[in-house]
């Protein structure tokens, strides 16, 4: 999961070039992650499974805010 988020941060950094305070940066990255998951979901996939994956990712972001913030501002 850590590798997935490192790659996602690289994609995120190509779109956002402004440094932000931690709270705002994590909020914006969470919104980016949610929109990324919505854009790349398979319509044939079970909706419960999709929501579970999205929830797990958002929980990972919440639990690792310091790590994600430092990666974004690198």
PyMOL Python script that loads the backbone (N, CA, C, O; Angstrom):
from pymol import cmd

cmd.read_pdbstr("""\
ATOM      1  N   UNK A   1       0.825  -1.183   0.000  1.00  0.00           N
ATOM      2  CA  UNK A   1       0.000   0.000   0.000  1.00  0.00           C
ATOM      3  C   UNK A   1       0.874   1.252   0.000  1.00  0.00           C
ATOM      4  O   UNK A   1       0.538   2.261  -0.621  1.00  0.00           O
ATOM      5  N   UNK A   2       1.981   1.169   0.696  1.00  0.00           N
ATOM      6  CA  UNK A   2       2.881   2.320   0.768  1.00  0.00           C
ATOM      7  C   UNK A   2       3.411   2.684  -0.616  1.00  0.00           C
ATOM      8  O   UNK A   2       3.522   3.863  -0.952  1.00  0.00           O
ATOM      9  N   UNK A   3       3.736   1.673  -1.415  1.00  0.00           N
ATOM     10  CA  UNK A   3       4.227   1.929  -2.773  1.00  0.00           C
ATOM     11  C   UNK A   3       3.155   2.580  -3.644  1.00  0.00           C
ATOM     12  O   UNK A   3       3.448   3.479  -4.433  1.00  0.00           O
ATOM     13  N   UNK A   4       1.921   2.123  -3.497  1.00  0.00           N
ATOM     14  CA  UNK A   4       0.813   2.706  -4.251  1.00  0.00           C
ATOM     15  C   UNK A   4       0.686   4.196  -3.942  1.00  0.00           C
ATOM     16  O   UNK A   4       0.526   5.010  -4.852  1.00  0.00           O
ATOM     17  N   UNK A   5       0.758   4.552  -2.660  1.00  0.00           N
ATOM     18  CA  UNK A   5       0.607   5.952  -2.289  1.00  0.00           C
ATOM     19  C   UNK A   5       1.813   6.785  -2.705  1.00  0.00           C
ATOM     20  O   UNK A   5       1.663   7.972  -2.993  1.00  0.00           O
ATOM     21  N   UNK A   6       2.999   6.193  -2.743  1.00  0.00           N
ATOM     22  CA  UNK A   6       4.158   6.939  -3.235  1.00  0.00           C
ATOM     23  C   UNK A   6       3.973   7.296  -4.700  1.00  0.00           C
ATOM     24  O   UNK A   6       4.284   8.412  -5.116  1.00  0.00           O
ATOM     25  N   UNK A   7       3.470   6.358  -5.476  1.00  0.00           N
ATOM     26  CA  UNK A   7       3.207   6.628  -6.893  1.00  0.00           C
ATOM     27  C   UNK A   7       2.077   7.639  -7.061  1.00  0.00           C
ATOM     28  O   UNK A   7       2.139   8.504  -7.934  1.00  0.00           O
ATOM     29  N   UNK A   8       1.063   7.531  -6.236  1.00  0.00           N
ATOM     30  CA  UNK A   8      -0.056   8.468  -6.305  1.00  0.00           C
ATOM     31  C   UNK A   8       0.391   9.881  -5.928  1.00  0.00           C
ATOM     32  O   UNK A   8      -0.096  10.855  -6.500  1.00  0.00           O
ATOM     33  N   UNK A   9       1.300   9.997  -4.984  1.00  0.00           N
ATOM     34  CA  UNK A   9       1.829  11.305  -4.599  1.00  0.00           C
ATOM     35  C   UNK A   9       2.605  11.926  -5.758  1.00  0.00           C
ATOM     36  O   UNK A   9       2.539  13.137  -5.969  1.00  0.00           O
ATOM     37  N   UNK A  10       3.330  11.117  -6.499  1.00  0.00           N
ATOM     38  CA  UNK A  10       4.058  11.625  -7.668  1.00  0.00           C
ATOM     39  C   UNK A  10       3.078  12.214  -8.676  1.00  0.00           C
ATOM     40  O   UNK A  10       3.322  13.287  -9.228  1.00  0.00           O
ATOM     41  N   UNK A  11       1.982  11.523  -8.913  1.00  0.00           N
ATOM     42  CA  UNK A  11       0.956  12.027  -9.831  1.00  0.00           C
ATOM     43  C   UNK A  11       0.329  13.302  -9.275  1.00  0.00           C
ATOM     44  O   UNK A  11       0.104  14.262 -10.012  1.00  0.00           O
ATOM     45  N   UNK A  12       0.050  13.306  -7.983  1.00  0.00           N
ATOM     46  CA  UNK A  12      -0.552  14.469  -7.325  1.00  0.00           C
ATOM     47  C   UNK A  12       0.357  15.686  -7.431  1.00  0.00           C
ATOM     48  O   UNK A  12      -0.115  16.797  -7.672  1.00  0.00           O
ATOM     49  N   UNK A  13       1.654  15.481  -7.252  1.00  0.00           N
ATOM     50  CA  UNK A  13       2.600  16.594  -7.276  1.00  0.00           C
ATOM     51  C   UNK A  13       2.705  17.231  -8.658  1.00  0.00           C
ATOM     52  O   UNK A  13       3.098  18.393  -8.763  1.00  0.00           O
ATOM     53  N   UNK A  14       2.370  16.511  -9.706  1.00  0.00           N
ATOM     54  CA  UNK A  14       2.402  17.106 -11.042  1.00  0.00           C
ATOM     55  C   UNK A  14       1.254  18.095 -11.225  1.00  0.00           C
ATOM     56  O   UNK A  14       1.335  18.995 -12.060  1.00  0.00           O
ATOM     57  N   UNK A  15       0.184  17.928 -10.444  1.00  0.00           N
ATOM     58  CA  UNK A  15      -0.978  18.812 -10.555  1.00  0.00           C
ATOM     59  C   UNK A  15      -0.954  19.962  -9.552  1.00  0.00           C
ATOM     60  O   UNK A  15      -1.498  21.032  -9.825  1.00  0.00           O
ATOM     61  N   UNK A  16      -0.336  19.753  -8.408  1.00  0.00           N
ATOM     62  CA  UNK A  16      -0.320  20.765  -7.356  1.00  0.00           C
ATOM     63  C   UNK A  16       1.122  21.205  -7.132  1.00  0.00           C
ATOM     64  O   UNK A  16       1.979  20.393  -6.783  1.00  0.00           O
ATOM     65  N   UNK A  17       1.380  22.473  -7.330  1.00  0.00           N
ATOM     66  CA  UNK A  17       2.746  22.965  -7.216  1.00  0.00           C
ATOM     67  C   UNK A  17       2.933  23.945  -6.057  1.00  0.00           C
ATOM     68  O   UNK A  17       4.034  24.462  -5.863  1.00  0.00           O
ATOM     69  N   UNK A  18       1.898  24.204  -5.301  1.00  0.00           N
ATOM     70  CA  UNK A  18       1.945  25.188  -4.227  1.00  0.00           C
ATOM     71  C   UNK A  18       2.086  24.458  -2.889  1.00  0.00           C
ATOM     72  O   UNK A  18       1.406  23.460  -2.647  1.00  0.00           O
ATOM     73  N   UNK A  19       2.962  24.955  -2.032  1.00  0.00           N
ATOM     74  CA  UNK A  19       3.066  24.382  -0.696  1.00  0.00           C
ATOM     75  C   UNK A  19       1.905  24.877   0.143  1.00  0.00           C
ATOM     76  O   UNK A  19       1.520  26.043   0.065  1.00  0.00           O
ATOM     77  N   UNK A  20       1.354  23.988   0.941  1.00  0.00           N
ATOM     78  CA  UNK A  20       0.201  24.312   1.768  1.00  0.00           C
ATOM     79  C   UNK A  20       0.469  23.879   3.205  1.00  0.00           C
ATOM     80  O   UNK A  20       1.378  23.094   3.475  1.00  0.00           O
ATOM     81  N   UNK A  21      -0.342  24.405   4.118  1.00  0.00           N
ATOM     82  CA  UNK A  21      -0.221  23.945   5.490  1.00  0.00           C
ATOM     83  C   UNK A  21      -0.677  22.487   5.545  1.00  0.00           C
ATOM     84  O   UNK A  21      -1.401  22.015   4.668  1.00  0.00           O
ATOM     85  N   UNK A  22      -0.245  21.792   6.580  1.00  0.00           N
ATOM     86  CA  UNK A  22      -0.468  20.351   6.659  1.00  0.00           C
ATOM     87  C   UNK A  22      -1.946  19.969   6.548  1.00  0.00           C
ATOM     88  O   UNK A  22      -2.300  19.078   5.775  1.00  0.00           O
ATOM     89  N   UNK A  23      -2.793  20.628   7.305  1.00  0.00           N
ATOM     90  CA  UNK A  23      -4.213  20.273   7.309  1.00  0.00           C
ATOM     91  C   UNK A  23      -4.818  20.400   5.915  1.00  0.00           C
ATOM     92  O   UNK A  23      -5.535  19.507   5.464  1.00  0.00           O
ATOM     93  N   UNK A  24      -4.535  21.489   5.245  1.00  0.00           N
ATOM     94  CA  UNK A  24      -5.080  21.731   3.907  1.00  0.00           C
ATOM     95  C   UNK A  24      -4.478  20.760   2.884  1.00  0.00           C
ATOM     96  O   UNK A  24      -5.177  20.278   1.993  1.00  0.00           O
ATOM     97  N   UNK A  25      -3.181  20.476   3.017  1.00  0.00           N
ATOM     98  CA  UNK A  25      -2.527  19.560   2.083  1.00  0.00           C
ATOM     99  C   UNK A  25      -3.110  18.151   2.190  1.00  0.00           C
ATOM    100  O   UNK A  25      -3.347  17.500   1.173  1.00  0.00           O
ATOM    101  N   UNK A  26      -3.342  17.679   3.414  1.00  0.00           N
ATOM    102  CA  UNK A  26      -3.909  16.345   3.604  1.00  0.00           C
ATOM    103  C   UNK A  26      -5.351  16.311   3.117  1.00  0.00           C
ATOM    104  O   UNK A  26      -5.782  15.321   2.524  1.00  0.00           O
ATOM    105  N   UNK A  27      -6.090  17.366   3.359  1.00  0.00           N
ATOM    106  CA  UNK A  27      -7.475  17.444   2.892  1.00  0.00           C
ATOM    107  C   UNK A  27      -7.529  17.398   1.364  1.00  0.00           C
ATOM    108  O   UNK A  27      -8.341  16.671   0.792  1.00  0.00           O
ATOM    109  N   UNK A  28      -6.676  18.164   0.715  1.00  0.00           N
ATOM    110  CA  UNK A  28      -6.644  18.182  -0.750  1.00  0.00           C
ATOM    111  C   UNK A  28      -6.185  16.848  -1.322  1.00  0.00           C
ATOM    112  O   UNK A  28      -6.707  16.394  -2.340  1.00  0.00           O
ATOM    113  N   UNK A  29      -5.206  16.215  -0.669  1.00  0.00           N
ATOM    114  CA  UNK A  29      -4.740  14.911  -1.144  1.00  0.00           C
ATOM    115  C   UNK A  29      -5.834  13.857  -0.969  1.00  0.00           C
ATOM    116  O   UNK A  29      -5.984  12.978  -1.819  1.00  0.00           O
ATOM    117  N   UNK A  30      -6.590  13.935   0.108  1.00  0.00           N
ATOM    118  CA  UNK A  30      -7.704  13.003   0.321  1.00  0.00           C
ATOM    119  C   UNK A  30      -8.765  13.172  -0.766  1.00  0.00           C
ATOM    120  O   UNK A  30      -9.305  12.189  -1.272  1.00  0.00           O
ATOM    121  N   UNK A  31      -9.054  14.410  -1.117  1.00  0.00           N
ATOM    122  CA  UNK A  31     -10.002  14.671  -2.210  1.00  0.00           C
ATOM    123  C   UNK A  31      -9.466  14.151  -3.540  1.00  0.00           C
ATOM    124  O   UNK A  31     -10.215  13.604  -4.349  1.00  0.00           O
ATOM    125  N   UNK A  32      -8.164  14.328  -3.757  1.00  0.00           N
ATOM    126  CA  UNK A  32      -7.533  13.818  -4.968  1.00  0.00           C
ATOM    127  C   UNK A  32      -7.642  12.292  -5.022  1.00  0.00           C
ATOM    128  O   UNK A  32      -7.972  11.721  -6.062  1.00  0.00           O
ATOM    129  N   UNK A  33      -7.363  11.642  -3.893  1.00  0.00           N
ATOM    130  CA  UNK A  33      -7.452  10.180  -3.825  1.00  0.00           C
ATOM    131  C   UNK A  33      -8.882   9.717  -4.115  1.00  0.00           C
ATOM    132  O   UNK A  33      -9.085   8.764  -4.868  1.00  0.00           O
ATOM    133  N   UNK A  34      -9.858  10.379  -3.527  1.00  0.00           N
ATOM    134  CA  UNK A  34     -11.256  10.002  -3.756  1.00  0.00           C
ATOM    135  C   UNK A  34     -11.641  10.151  -5.222  1.00  0.00           C
ATOM    136  O   UNK A  34     -12.291   9.273  -5.789  1.00  0.00           O
ATOM    137  N   UNK A  35     -11.246  11.249  -5.830  1.00  0.00           N
ATOM    138  CA  UNK A  35     -11.572  11.442  -7.240  1.00  0.00           C
ATOM    139  C   UNK A  35     -10.806  10.453  -8.117  1.00  0.00           C
ATOM    140  O   UNK A  35     -11.332   9.994  -9.131  1.00  0.00           O
ATOM    141  N   UNK A  36      -9.579  10.123  -7.742  1.00  0.00           N
ATOM    142  CA  UNK A  36      -8.800   9.127  -8.470  1.00  0.00           C
ATOM    143  C   UNK A  36      -9.490   7.774  -8.427  1.00  0.00           C
ATOM    144  O   UNK A  36      -9.579   7.086  -9.444  1.00  0.00           O
ATOM    145  N   UNK A  37      -9.976   7.392  -7.258  1.00  0.00           N
ATOM    146  CA  UNK A  37     -10.670   6.111  -7.122  1.00  0.00           C
ATOM    147  C   UNK A  37     -11.988   6.124  -7.905  1.00  0.00           C
ATOM    148  O   UNK A  37     -12.346   5.125  -8.528  1.00  0.00           O
ATOM    149  N   UNK A  38     -12.701   7.235  -7.878  1.00  0.00           N
ATOM    150  CA  UNK A  38     -13.961   7.327  -8.616  1.00  0.00           C
ATOM    151  C   UNK A  38     -13.732   7.234 -10.115  1.00  0.00           C
ATOM    152  O   UNK A  38     -14.528   6.632 -10.836  1.00  0.00           O
ATOM    153  N   UNK A  39     -12.652   7.827 -10.578  1.00  0.00           N
ATOM    154  CA  UNK A  39     -12.355   7.844 -12.010  1.00  0.00           C
ATOM    155  C   UNK A  39     -11.919   6.478 -12.522  1.00  0.00           C
ATOM    156  O   UNK A  39     -12.208   6.124 -13.666  1.00  0.00           O
ATOM    157  N   UNK A  40     -11.227   5.708 -11.685  1.00  0.00           N
ATOM    158  CA  UNK A  40     -10.655   4.446 -12.134  1.00  0.00           C
ATOM    159  C   UNK A  40     -11.410   3.209 -11.655  1.00  0.00           C
ATOM    160  O   UNK A  40     -10.881   2.100 -11.722  1.00  0.00           O
ATOM    161  N   UNK A  41     -12.634   3.385 -11.176  1.00  0.00           N
ATOM    162  CA  UNK A  41     -13.374   2.204 -10.732  1.00  0.00           C
ATOM    163  C   UNK A  41     -13.984   1.491 -11.922  1.00  0.00           C
ATOM    164  O   UNK A  41     -14.324   2.109 -12.931  1.00  0.00           O
ATOM    165  N   UNK A  42     -14.115   0.201 -11.791  1.00  0.00           N
ATOM    166  CA  UNK A  42     -14.690  -0.634 -12.828  1.00  0.00           C
ATOM    167  C   UNK A  42     -16.194  -0.733 -12.583  1.00  0.00           C
ATOM    168  O   UNK A  42     -16.605  -1.175 -11.510  1.00  0.00           O
ATOM    169  N   UNK A  43     -17.016  -0.339 -13.535  1.00  0.00           N
ATOM    170  CA  UNK A  43     -18.475  -0.381 -13.309  1.00  0.00           C
ATOM    171  C   UNK A  43     -18.990  -1.788 -13.031  1.00  0.00           C
ATOM    172  O   UNK A  43     -20.033  -1.946 -12.397  1.00  0.00           O
ATOM    173  N   UNK A  44     -18.282  -2.801 -13.490  1.00  0.00           N
ATOM    174  CA  UNK A  44     -18.715  -4.174 -13.264  1.00  0.00           C
ATOM    175  C   UNK A  44     -18.310  -4.682 -11.879  1.00  0.00           C
ATOM    176  O   UNK A  44     -18.803  -5.714 -11.424  1.00  0.00           O
ATOM    177  N   UNK A  45     -17.418  -3.959 -11.217  1.00  0.00           N
ATOM    178  CA  UNK A  45     -16.919  -4.380  -9.908  1.00  0.00           C
ATOM    179  C   UNK A  45     -18.006  -4.207  -8.844  1.00  0.00           C
ATOM    180  O   UNK A  45     -18.857  -3.322  -8.937  1.00  0.00           O
ATOM    181  N   UNK A  46     -17.953  -5.058  -7.855  1.00  0.00           N
ATOM    182  CA  UNK A  46     -18.898  -4.990  -6.747  1.00  0.00           C
ATOM    183  C   UNK A  46     -18.744  -3.659  -6.018  1.00  0.00           C
ATOM    184  O   UNK A  46     -17.633  -3.286  -5.643  1.00  0.00           O
ATOM    185  N   UNK A  47     -19.840  -2.944  -5.813  1.00  0.00           N
ATOM    186  CA  UNK A  47     -19.798  -1.620  -5.190  1.00  0.00           C
ATOM    187  C   UNK A  47     -19.276  -1.678  -3.761  1.00  0.00           C
ATOM    188  O   UNK A  47     -18.547  -0.778  -3.345  1.00  0.00           O
ATOM    189  N   UNK A  48     -19.630  -2.717  -2.993  1.00  0.00           N
ATOM    190  CA  UNK A  48     -19.164  -2.844  -1.617  1.00  0.00           C
ATOM    191  C   UNK A  48     -17.642  -2.995  -1.568  1.00  0.00           C
ATOM    192  O   UNK A  48     -16.982  -2.423  -0.700  1.00  0.00           O
ATOM    193  N   UNK A  49     -17.102  -3.755  -2.488  1.00  0.00           N
ATOM    194  CA  UNK A  49     -15.651  -3.941  -2.545  1.00  0.00           C
ATOM    195  C   UNK A  49     -14.966  -2.619  -2.880  1.00  0.00           C
ATOM    196  O   UNK A  49     -13.935  -2.286  -2.296  1.00  0.00           O
ATOM    197  N   UNK A  50     -15.530  -1.876  -3.806  1.00  0.00           N
ATOM    198  CA  UNK A  50     -14.986  -0.576  -4.189  1.00  0.00           C
ATOM    199  C   UNK A  50     -14.991   0.386  -3.004  1.00  0.00           C
ATOM    200  O   UNK A  50     -13.992   1.055  -2.738  1.00  0.00           O
ATOM    201  N   UNK A  51     -16.110   0.455  -2.299  1.00  0.00           N
ATOM    202  CA  UNK A  51     -16.207   1.351  -1.151  1.00  0.00           C
ATOM    203  C   UNK A  51     -15.247   0.948  -0.042  1.00  0.00           C
ATOM    204  O   UNK A  51     -14.698   1.805   0.651  1.00  0.00           O
ATOM    205  N   UNK A  52     -15.045  -0.349   0.127  1.00  0.00           N
ATOM    206  CA  UNK A  52     -14.103  -0.826   1.141  1.00  0.00           C
ATOM    207  C   UNK A  52     -12.680  -0.402   0.794  1.00  0.00           C
ATOM    208  O   UNK A  52     -11.935   0.028   1.674  1.00  0.00           O
ATOM    209  N   UNK A  53     -12.296  -0.516  -0.469  1.00  0.00           N
ATOM    210  CA  UNK A  53     -10.962  -0.094  -0.895  1.00  0.00           C
ATOM    211  C   UNK A  53     -10.777   1.408  -0.720  1.00  0.00           C
ATOM    212  O   UNK A  53      -9.711   1.862  -0.305  1.00  0.00           O
ATOM    213  N   UNK A  54     -11.800   2.167  -1.033  1.00  0.00           N
ATOM    214  CA  UNK A  54     -11.736   3.618  -0.875  1.00  0.00           C
ATOM    215  C   UNK A  54     -11.600   3.991   0.602  1.00  0.00           C
ATOM    216  O   UNK A  54     -10.814   4.870   0.958  1.00  0.00           O
ATOM    217  N   UNK A  55     -12.361   3.325   1.446  1.00  0.00           N
ATOM    218  CA  UNK A  55     -12.325   3.595   2.884  1.00  0.00           C
ATOM    219  C   UNK A  55     -10.964   3.233   3.474  1.00  0.00           C
ATOM    220  O   UNK A  55     -10.434   3.972   4.304  1.00  0.00           O
ATOM    221  N   UNK A  56     -10.400   2.110   3.056  1.00  0.00           N
ATOM    222  CA  UNK A  56      -9.082   1.698   3.541  1.00  0.00           C
ATOM    223  C   UNK A  56      -8.027   2.723   3.145  1.00  0.00           C
ATOM    224  O   UNK A  56      -7.157   3.052   3.951  1.00  0.00           O
ATOM    225  N   UNK A  57      -8.090   3.228   1.927  1.00  0.00           N
ATOM    226  CA  UNK A  57      -7.140   4.242   1.471  1.00  0.00           C
ATOM    227  C   UNK A  57      -7.261   5.540   2.249  1.00  0.00           C
ATOM    228  O   UNK A  57      -6.251   6.142   2.612  1.00  0.00           O
ATOM    229  N   UNK A  58      -8.473   5.973   2.507  1.00  0.00           N
ATOM    230  CA  UNK A  58      -8.675   7.207   3.278  1.00  0.00           C
ATOM    231  C   UNK A  58      -8.199   7.029   4.726  1.00  0.00           C
ATOM    232  O   UNK A  58      -7.674   7.966   5.326  1.00  0.00           O
ATOM    233  N   UNK A  59      -8.382   5.835   5.279  1.00  0.00           N
ATOM    234  CA  UNK A  59      -7.906   5.560   6.631  1.00  0.00           C
ATOM    235  C   UNK A  59      -6.375   5.563   6.656  1.00  0.00           C
ATOM    236  O   UNK A  59      -5.770   6.041   7.615  1.00  0.00           O
ATOM    237  N   UNK A  60      -5.758   5.035   5.611  1.00  0.00           N
ATOM    238  CA  UNK A  60      -4.296   5.045   5.513  1.00  0.00           C
ATOM    239  C   UNK A  60      -3.786   6.489   5.478  1.00  0.00           C
ATOM    240  O   UNK A  60      -2.801   6.817   6.140  1.00  0.00           O
ATOM    241  N   UNK A  61      -4.445   7.336   4.717  1.00  0.00           N
ATOM    242  CA  UNK A  61      -4.053   8.746   4.641  1.00  0.00           C
ATOM    243  C   UNK A  61      -4.175   9.394   6.020  1.00  0.00           C
ATOM    244  O   UNK A  61      -3.287  10.135   6.442  1.00  0.00           O
ATOM    245  N   UNK A  62      -5.255   9.120   6.706  1.00  0.00           N
ATOM    246  CA  UNK A  62      -5.471   9.695   8.032  1.00  0.00           C
ATOM    247  C   UNK A  62      -4.411   9.236   9.034  1.00  0.00           C
ATOM    248  O   UNK A  62      -3.923  10.030   9.838  1.00  0.00           O
ATOM    249  N   UNK A  63      -4.062   7.959   8.979  1.00  0.00           N
ATOM    250  CA  UNK A  63      -3.086   7.416   9.928  1.00  0.00           C
ATOM    251  C   UNK A  63      -1.649   7.810   9.613  1.00  0.00           C
ATOM    252  O   UNK A  63      -0.800   7.777  10.504  1.00  0.00           O
ATOM    253  N   UNK A  64      -1.356   8.178   8.382  1.00  0.00           N
ATOM    254  CA  UNK A  64       0.011   8.487   7.960  1.00  0.00           C
ATOM    255  C   UNK A  64       0.136   9.912   7.433  1.00  0.00           C
ATOM    256  O   UNK A  64       0.809  10.151   6.430  1.00  0.00           O
ATOM    257  N   UNK A  65      -0.500  10.839   8.098  1.00  0.00           N
ATOM    258  CA  UNK A  65      -0.507  12.229   7.643  1.00  0.00           C
ATOM    259  C   UNK A  65       0.898  12.816   7.572  1.00  0.00           C
ATOM    260  O   UNK A  65       1.230  13.499   6.603  1.00  0.00           O
ATOM    261  N   UNK A  66       1.721  12.562   8.576  1.00  0.00           N
ATOM    262  CA  UNK A  66       3.068  13.132   8.602  1.00  0.00           C
ATOM    263  C   UNK A  66       3.904  12.625   7.429  1.00  0.00           C
ATOM    264  O   UNK A  66       4.599  13.401   6.773  1.00  0.00           O
ATOM    265  N   UNK A  67       3.834  11.334   7.172  1.00  0.00           N
ATOM    266  CA  UNK A  67       4.592  10.736   6.074  1.00  0.00           C
ATOM    267  C   UNK A  67       4.122  11.290   4.727  1.00  0.00           C
ATOM    268  O   UNK A  67       4.943  11.650   3.883  1.00  0.00           O
ATOM    269  N   UNK A  68       2.842  11.357   4.532  1.00  0.00           N
ATOM    270  CA  UNK A  68       2.290  11.844   3.262  1.00  0.00           C
ATOM    271  C   UNK A  68       2.616  13.323   3.070  1.00  0.00           C
ATOM    272  O   UNK A  68       2.977  13.744   1.971  1.00  0.00           O
ATOM    273  N   UNK A  69       2.490  14.103   4.130  1.00  0.00           N
ATOM    274  CA  UNK A  69       2.795  15.537   4.031  1.00  0.00           C
ATOM    275  C   UNK A  69       4.264  15.759   3.684  1.00  0.00           C
ATOM    276  O   UNK A  69       4.587  16.626   2.872  1.00  0.00           O
ATOM    277  N   UNK A  70       5.142  14.987   4.290  1.00  0.00           N
ATOM    278  CA  UNK A  70       6.568  15.150   3.987  1.00  0.00           C
ATOM    279  C   UNK A  70       6.871  14.723   2.547  1.00  0.00           C
ATOM    280  O   UNK A  70       7.718  15.329   1.891  1.00  0.00           O
ATOM    281  N   UNK A  71       6.197  13.701   2.057  1.00  0.00           N
ATOM    282  CA  UNK A  71       6.386  13.272   0.661  1.00  0.00           C
ATOM    283  C   UNK A  71       5.860  14.315  -0.323  1.00  0.00           C
ATOM    284  O   UNK A  71       6.471  14.558  -1.363  1.00  0.00           O
ATOM    285  N   UNK A  72       4.735  14.924   0.007  1.00  0.00           N
ATOM    286  CA  UNK A  72       4.155  15.941  -0.879  1.00  0.00           C
ATOM    287  C   UNK A  72       5.082  17.153  -0.972  1.00  0.00           C
ATOM    288  O   UNK A  72       5.246  17.721  -2.052  1.00  0.00           O
ATOM    289  N   UNK A  73       5.673  17.545   0.116  1.00  0.00           N
ATOM    290  CA  UNK A  73       6.517  18.753   0.142  1.00  0.00           C
ATOM    291  C   UNK A  73       7.984  18.495  -0.161  1.00  0.00           C
ATOM    292  O   UNK A  73       8.811  19.391   0.008  1.00  0.00           O
ATOM    293  N   UNK A  74       8.313  17.334  -0.588  1.00  0.00           N
ATOM    294  CA  UNK A  74       9.691  17.007  -0.939  1.00  0.00           C
ATOM    295  C   UNK A  74      10.088  17.616  -2.224  1.00  0.00           C
ATOM    296  O   UNK A  74      11.223  17.438  -2.667  1.00  0.00           O
TER     297      UNK A  74
END
""", "prot")
cmd.dss("prot")
cmd.show_as("cartoon", "prot")
cmd.util.cbc("prot")
cmd.orient("prot")
